[in-house]
Amino acid sequence: MSRTAFTIGIDYGTNSVRAVVVDCADGREIGTHVFAYPSGDQGVLLDPKQPHLARQNPADYIDGLRASVTGALGAAEGQAGFSRDRVVGIGVDTTGSTPLPVDAQGRALAMDPKWKNNLAAYAWLWKDHTSASEAAAITSTAAAHAPEYLAPIGGTYSSEWWWSKIWHCLKTAPDVFDAAASWVELADYVPAVLSGVTDARAIVRCVCAAGHKAMYSETWGGLPSKAFLTRLDPKLAALRDRLYDKAWPPGRPAGQLSDEWARAFGLKPGIAIAMGGFDAHYGAVGSGVQTGTLVKIIGTSTCDCAVAPATDRIADIPGICGIVNGSIMPGYFGIEAGQSAVGDILKWWVEGICEGSDALHAQLSTEAKQLAPGESGLIALDWNNGNRTILVDPRLTGLILGQTLHTTRAEIYRALIEATAYGARAIIERMREYGVPIERVVCCGGIAEKNDLFMQIYADVIGQPMLIAGSPQTPALGAAIAAAVTAGEAAGGYANWQTAQERMTRLKTKRFEPRPDARAVYDRLYAIYRELHDAFGGVTGARPDLASVMKRLLSIKERAVSALAC
Amino acid sequence: MSRTAFTIGIDYGTNSVRAVVVDCADGREIGTHVFAYPSGDQGVLLDPKQPHLARQNPADYIDGLRASVTGALGAAEGQAGFSRDRVVGIGVDTTGSTPLPVDAQGRALAMDPKWKNNLAAYAWLWKDHTSASEAAAITSTAAAHAPEYLAPIGGTYSSEWWWSKIWHCLKTAPDVFDAAASWVELADYVPAVLSGVTDARAIVRCVCAAGHKAMYSETWGGLPSKAFLTRLDPKLAALRDRLYDKAWPPGRPAGQLSDEWARAFGLKPGIAIAMGGFDAHYGAVGSGVQTGTLVKIIGTSTCDCAVAPATDRIADIPGICGIVNGSIMPGYFGIEAGQSAVGDILKWWVEGICEGSDALHAQLSTEAKQLAPGESGLIALDWNNGNRTILVDPRLTGLILGQTLHTTRAEIYRALIEATAYGARAIIERMREYGVPIERVVCCGGIAEKNDLFMQIYADVIGQPMLIAGSPQTPALGAAIAAAVTAGEAAGGYANWQTAQERMTRLKTKRFEPRPDARAVYDRLYAIYRELHDAFGGVTGARPDLASVMKRLLSIKERAVSALAC
């Protein structure tokens, strides 16, 4: 082993935070520790009166920082070659958009006892959906007065994002809004904490949060103009001065480890703190994203990430959530898409409808595996939680079609997996259509790790091999890679991202190849899916032949059944 | 009590036969007995190699006749005013089309040991679907050469019907076909047995089976022409001579009780045997069908019956299964429609998908009752078993639309009930559109008896009170009424159907009134149902606004939820 340097990746999830100590030589994870957030319901603060509210306690972030890093370092102790003074950097990834209000010293407002009982002063978790009306107003205002803001985010501003949430705070908790010196994304907050920042103005902002969630672009001089913000609310325009003028891609340091945290962890003070980033983006890095690779992070929902050299001209891609220069790696456009429910749809079916648990997931998966493509006669739309990409429409709902009196729960289970695969294919086709090459698909996340049926269906539907990322913790690994690049070659890290990824990431040997027979059936089914997708999704010019849909499915079914009988 | 006459109604169902002794004065059922068919799977003979096959053993019919009538008479013994010599007639209703081959003496071929092992020689139960290709060929041949045959049966000949089955027998079991002196509908077979018929040519045929299932009409001289049958198979044309030239409406006698059966039952020989009829038709009679009344027999599937004076000009009604002069009562067109799955769809959901039993039916019903119309955001099509009326298309399948990650099994349970109610409304609207008045809706059958939620939804969706027939055994009661009319006033029966119905039928006091608020919501939902129905059902000129369907459902849902909050 030529290098003897280590970095730490810290992954802030929805329910817990995980720290991983990584060997820079080969990306091996030599120590890991998970800290479950103690507050609320598995770390999420809820309000029975506001069902769309989802907040987090910033104290959990700090406690989790301390506990997870301490635990991971403790686990690494004694591993060959490891010592704490060989840790050269720390990287952080988080959920997002998860903004929180801070005071002038950059401290989370919620940590001040004064705001203890006001949930608006806490962190507004990505899945907080209280701000739907603000999101709609931002979309319509931008469409009328600044359509350029909408182009790189797929045409619709989301209730999950930065400005919707801050504006909702201004409307519903003006005291909190007024007390906030600034607002910070969680992805920027943690690196600032590690760096010992004591001035809100000194917090370094990452372009991934800024560009994907806050309508930041250097093309129009950073955040949206004051004139635009004034149309929403003059107080938002005034806030703009207290936010930031510049956001940075990963690779540069967000700061250096403060003496205090260095003492707490037994690490060298001053080591590199990488720019924070979103979990999906660093997950893509940890999965080996490069030009021509699509990384699919498949869990309850899906995030799809690709990059394209920033020297290319990439058109705005209708329906793609975000195309932001430098958001995943410097020098590349980061391209982000996603499906709003994937694992969640199966969970709904198995747990919500069939009232089963993990055992039933396994049983239905086994039964569904026995079915040939097309054999059920079913087709479904994967819209139980709306459609993020490529329709960008939360007001879409699920559909299951083709059932008879003999349709089984396993058949519907499989049809729902297939529906998410069709949705995935629609995203890939859209990207290709607009010039983003997709030659390799690398999957990571819980479903990619565990559900072979799912992966085989994806290979068959998409018509490409499904590769699986080597690490089960790609976001933390990606953050550790960012730390290695930020620390630089001289410190034992890397001079560039490509080399770091080549050395520190790998694929599993297990991969899923498309089967030609299955692929041919799925091509026919996908055509039907697209007819329904375009018709119910309101795609202009959709001309579905609905009168033949059920009959076509029956004929595919009959062909599948007779092929089985042979 | 002025009259002291009694009749017996015998109802041949799919799994059992029931006999009921009825007081002609008031329709009171004073003795009843049920005999479960001993053969096969609950009376149905199956063949694992032919999943669409469903036959019955004619020996069960005879054994059941003896046991059920004997049992019912035994139960009536001792009831005030009853004695066996006051029984003045017997009526029979059966499933249909359930044809069976008979020998020259009119005996069921299957009773001959020679044919014991050949299922083609048994009775071809209504739900035998082995003859799909023959049905399709009959439809296309008629469409090309004799479209008038199709008009009164809704445009499509069914695999469940007479000619399809006999032709399939000819093709697949020619020895049975050749051995059959004739073929008889079960509805005609049982009265012939009771009458002691010993010559197949003497079997009296009812117009309900002939007209609804065998393309019989006096307009074209009875059964389909030999020229037409020759196009199917010359042997069918030759069979025509061994069938019948004339079929009769109910009201005339099919025969008189034979000495042998009179002895067996302790009844007077020679009493009237009424014309046989289908269970749905006599069920309509027993529910008090008259001009302006729709009788809905709601069970696993639904049969809807109405009558219109035969003096009126009733146009062929597209998509209505059958309009046959005299098929329900003499002097009226019998108009028959139906939904191919109603209770069966709920059974599929509760037992097939949720894997529950009666207790879960009750639980989901209770939960579904708590929901306001529109609150689930769901809409479904009731086509899990195809659509009999008004699309006449077995190659249609189910659809559920509008589900989210929070959709519950009770919400889908309710949406499926609603879907069947929309299907029921479509039938009523179609009948009205073509001049059949529907001023009253009387329901009978298991669901009407037991499921209040179901009935209330029907009232709200259809916008009319749902009345419930007074007897839980309307087919047997209707057969008993037919016997009373056939016996005539002098014998203690009645001179006409109207008087007999007035005296012998009643409604339950429980009835379900439409609620104006619910009705308004269901009007909006029904409009969406019709858009989907017409689009997927292939109705010419359908112009659904699919792009807004999910959004309209969400807005109905939101309105329902906010109304609940008030």
HADDOCK unambig.tbl for C-alpha pairs under 7 A between the chains (distance, minus, plus):
assign (segid A and resid 345 and name CA) (segid B and resid 405 and name CA) 6.49 0.50 0.50
assign (segid A and resid 348 and name CA) (segid B and resid 405 and name CA) 5.62 0.50 0.50
assign (segid A and resid 352 and name CA) (segid B and resid 408 and name CA) 6.49 0.50 0.50
assign (segid A and resid 353 and name CA) (segid B and resid 408 and name CA) 6.12 0.50 0.50
assign (segid A and resid 353 and name CA) (segid B and resid 409 and name CA) 5.35 0.50 0.50
assign (segid A and resid 354 and name CA) (segid B and resid 354 and name CA) 5.43 0.50 0.50
assign (segid A and resid 384 and name CA) (segid B and resid 403 and name CA) 5.70 0.50 0.50
assign (segid A and resid 384 and name CA) (segid B and resid 404 and name CA) 4.00 0.50 0.50
assign (segid A and resid 384 and name CA) (segid B and resid 405 and name CA) 5.41 0.50 0.50
assign (segid A and resid 385 and name CA) (segid B and resid 404 and name CA) 5.83 0.50 0.50
assign (segid A and resid 385 and name CA) (segid B and resid 405 and name CA) 6.30 0.50 0.50
assign (segid A and resid 395 and name CA) (segid B and resid 551 and name CA) 6.08 0.50 0.50
assign (segid A and resid 396 and name CA) (segid B and resid 550 and name CA) 5.75 0.50 0.50
assign (segid A and resid 396 and name CA) (segid B and resid 551 and name CA) 6.81 0.50 0.50
assign (segid A and resid 397 and name CA) (segid B and resid 402 and name CA) 4.78 0.50 0.50
assign (segid A and resid 397 and name CA) (segid B and resid 403 and name CA) 5.62 0.50 0.50
assign (segid A and resid 397 and name CA) (segid B and resid 404 and name CA) 5.89 0.50 0.50
assign (segid A and resid 397 and name CA) (segid B and resid 550 and name CA) 6.18 0.50 0.50
assign (segid A and resid 398 and name CA) (segid B and resid 401 and name CA) 5.71 0.50 0.50
assign (segid A and resid 398 and name CA) (segid B and resid 402 and name CA) 5.16 0.50 0.50
assign (segid A and resid 398 and name CA) (segid B and resid 403 and name CA) 4.68 0.50 0.50
assign (segid A and resid 398 and name CA) (segid B and resid 404 and name CA) 6.14 0.50 0.50
assign (segid A and resid 399 and name CA) (segid B and resid 400 and name CA) 5.62 0.50 0.50
assign (segid A and resid 399 and name CA) (segid B and resid 401 and name CA) 4.25 0.50 0.50
assign (segid A and resid 399 and name CA) (segid B and resid 402 and name CA) 6.29 0.50 0.50
assign (segid A and resid 399 and name CA) (segid B and resid 403 and name CA) 6.77 0.50 0.50
assign (segid A and resid 400 and name CA) (segid B and resid 399 and name CA) 5.61 0.50 0.50
assign (segid A and resid 400 and name CA) (segid B and resid 400 and name CA) 5.25 0.50 0.50
assign (segid A and resid 400 and name CA) (segid B and resid 401 and name CA) 6.45 0.50 0.50
assign (segid A and resid 401 and name CA) (segid B and resid 398 and name CA) 5.70 0.50 0.50
assign (segid A and resid 401 and name CA) (segid B and resid 399 and name CA) 4.25 0.50 0.50
assign (segid A and resid 401 and name CA) (segid B and resid 400 and name CA) 6.46 0.50 0.50
assign (segid A and resid 402 and name CA) (segid B and resid 397 and name CA) 4.79 0.50 0.50
assign (segid A and resid 402 and name CA) (segid B and resid 398 and name CA) 5.16 0.50 0.50
assign (segid A and resid 402 and name CA) (segid B and resid 399 and name CA) 6.31 0.50 0.50
assign (segid A and resid 403 and name CA) (segid B and resid 384 and name CA) 5.71 0.50 0.50
assign (segid A and resid 403 and name CA) (segid B and resid 397 and name CA) 5.62 0.50 0.50
assign (segid A and resid 403 and name CA) (segid B and resid 398 and name CA) 4.68 0.50 0.50
assign (segid A and resid 403 and name CA) (segid B and resid 399 and name CA) 6.78 0.50 0.50
assign (segid A and resid 404 and name CA) (segid B and resid 384 and name CA) 4.00 0.50 0.50
assign (segid A and resid 404 and name CA) (segid B and resid 385 and name CA) 5.83 0.50 0.50
assign (segid A and resid 404 and name CA) (segid B and resid 397 and name CA) 5.89 0.50 0.50
assign (segid A and resid 404 and name CA) (segid B and resid 398 and name CA) 6.13 0.50 0.50
assign (segid A and resid 405 and name CA) (segid B and resid 345 and name CA) 6.50 0.50 0.50
assign (segid A and resid 405 and name CA) (segid B and resid 348 and name CA) 5.61 0.50 0.50
assign (segid A and resid 405 and name CA) (segid B and resid 384 and name CA) 5.42 0.50 0.50
assign (segid A and resid 405 and name CA) (segid B and resid 385 and name CA) 6.30 0.50 0.50
assign (segid A and resid 408 and name CA) (segid B and resid 352 and name CA) 6.49 0.50 0.50
assign (segid A and resid 408 and name CA) (segid B and resid 353 and name CA) 6.12 0.50 0.50
assign (segid A and resid 409 and name CA) (segid B and resid 353 and name CA) 5.35 0.50 0.50
assign (segid A and resid 535 and name CA) (segid B and resid 546 and name CA) 5.86 0.50 0.50
assign (segid A and resid 535 and name CA) (segid B and resid 547 and name CA) 5.82 0.50 0.50
assign (segid A and resid 536 and name CA) (segid B and resid 546 and name CA) 5.00 0.50 0.50
assign (segid A and resid 536 and name CA) (segid B and resid 547 and name CA) 4.48 0.50 0.50
assign (segid A and resid 537 and name CA) (segid B and resid 547 and name CA) 5.59 0.50 0.50
assign (segid A and resid 538 and name CA) (segid B and resid 547 and name CA) 4.18 0.50 0.50
assign (segid A and resid 546 and name CA) (segid B and resid 535 and name CA) 5.85 0.50 0.50
assign (segid A and resid 546 and name CA) (segid B and resid 536 and name CA) 5.00 0.50 0.50
assign (segid A and resid 547 and name CA) (segid B and resid 535 and name CA) 5.81 0.50 0.50
assign (segid A and resid 547 and name CA) (segid B and resid 536 and name CA) 4.48 0.50 0.50
assign (segid A and resid 547 and name CA) (segid B and resid 537 and name CA) 5.59 0.50 0.50
assign (segid A and resid 547 and name CA) (segid B and resid 538 and name CA) 4.17 0.50 0.50
assign (segid A and resid 550 and name CA) (segid B and resid 396 and name CA) 5.77 0.50 0.50
assign (segid A and resid 550 and name CA) (segid B and resid 397 and name CA) 6.18 0.50 0.50
assign (segid A and resid 551 and name CA) (segid B and resid 395 and name CA) 6.09 0.50 0.50
assign (segid A and resid 551 and name CA) (segid B and resid 396 and name CA) 6.82 0.50 0.50
